[in-house]
Amino acid sequence: QVQLVESGGGLVQTGGSLRLSCAASGLTFSNYSMGWFRQAPGKEREFVAALSPGGGRTSVADSVQGRFIIARDNAKNTAYLQMNSLRPEDTAVYFCARGSWLWSFSRASTRASYDNWGQGTQVTVSS
């Protein structure tokens, strides 16, 4: 079955950087869009970024635009989220998820467009 495993989270100071990884198995990785979401305590899970199957098209939330970069290596079945200039409000559990084989900007930020989720990795940004 499809398995997504996130790693790379941790504690970092304001202004620091982290790179999250999402290792995928049980699927033909290069056929699917991939997305990153996050959930802070007491808040809804929110969209962060998404990437088309081939990696040529992206969608990034306004709140992280210019600071976060989504990428993928289809040869390694892995998606990445490079997070720079981190802020305390970025503190959350970060999840990767498998999207559709068909890229759609309008659906990329919608939770319902993703059908498999990882267990999440905690990111904590101290002030």
N, C-alpha and C positions, 0 to 999 in steps of 0.2 A: 504494500500500500504506500501511498504518498507520505513521505516524512520530510519535515522541514525543521532544521535545528539551527537556532540563532546562537551566536557567541559574540564576544567582544565588548560586552557591557562592563560597567564598573563605575567607580567614583572618580570624578575629575573636577578641577576647579573651573570657575567661570573663565571663559576665554580659551579653554583647552579644547582638545580634539580627541575623538574616538572613531574607530572604524568597526562597524558591526558587519558580521558575516552571516549568511543564511545558506547552509549546506542542504541541498535537496537530493532526495533519492526516491525511487519508485515511480518516476515519471520521465518523459522525454523533455528534459528541462528547456531546451531551446525552442519548444513549441508554445511556451506559455509566457504571458506577461507576469511580472512579479511586482509585488507592492510591499511597502513598509507602512505600518500604522503604529500608533503609540497610545498608551492609556495611563493617565496620571490618576492618583488616588481620588476617588469621588467624582471622576469625570468620565465622559463617554470616550470610547475608543475613536481616535481621529486619524485621518489620512495624513501621511507624511510625504510619500513619494512613490512613483510607479514607473515601470520601464517596460517597453515593448519586448516581444520575444527576441528580436534581433539586436536590441539595445539601441536602436537608432532614434527612438522617440521616448520622451520622458514627460512626466507631469509632477510638479513639485508644489507643495502647499505654500501659500504666501508667507506663512509664519517662519518657514525655514529657507525660503528662496535666497540664494546667494551665500548660504552657509552650509547646506547639506548637498551632497552629490550622491545620486544613485547610480550603480553600475552593476554589471554582471560579467561573468566569465563562463560562457556556455560549455567550454571544454572541461571546466572544473565543476559544473553543476552548482555554481555558487553565485549568489547575489550579495551585493555590498551596499552599505550606507556609510559614506564618509561624512562625519559630523564635525564641523569646525566652528570656532567662535561660540562655543556652547554657553548657554545661559541657564540660570536656575529654573526657568519655566520650561526648559527642555527635559527636566526630570520626569521620567515615566518608565513603564515597561514597554519595550519596543518589540513588535511582532512583524515577522515576514509572512507573506501569504501568496498563494498561487492564484493568478487571475486567469483570464481567458486566452485562447489562442488568437483571438481577434482583438487587435488594439482599438481602443476607443477612448479618446480624451474625456468624453462626457461620463464614461463609466469608470474610469481609472481610479477616481477618488471615492468610489462608493463601496462600502463594505460588502454589500450583497453581490458584488462582482467577483468576489474571492471565495473559493470553496475549500481550501485547505490552509490551515494556520499552524505556525510553530508555537512553542510553549512560551516564548518571550524571553527577553534578556533585560535586566534592570540597568538603567542609566541614571546616575545621580550626579547632579551638578551642584557643587557647593559655592556659596557666595563669599 
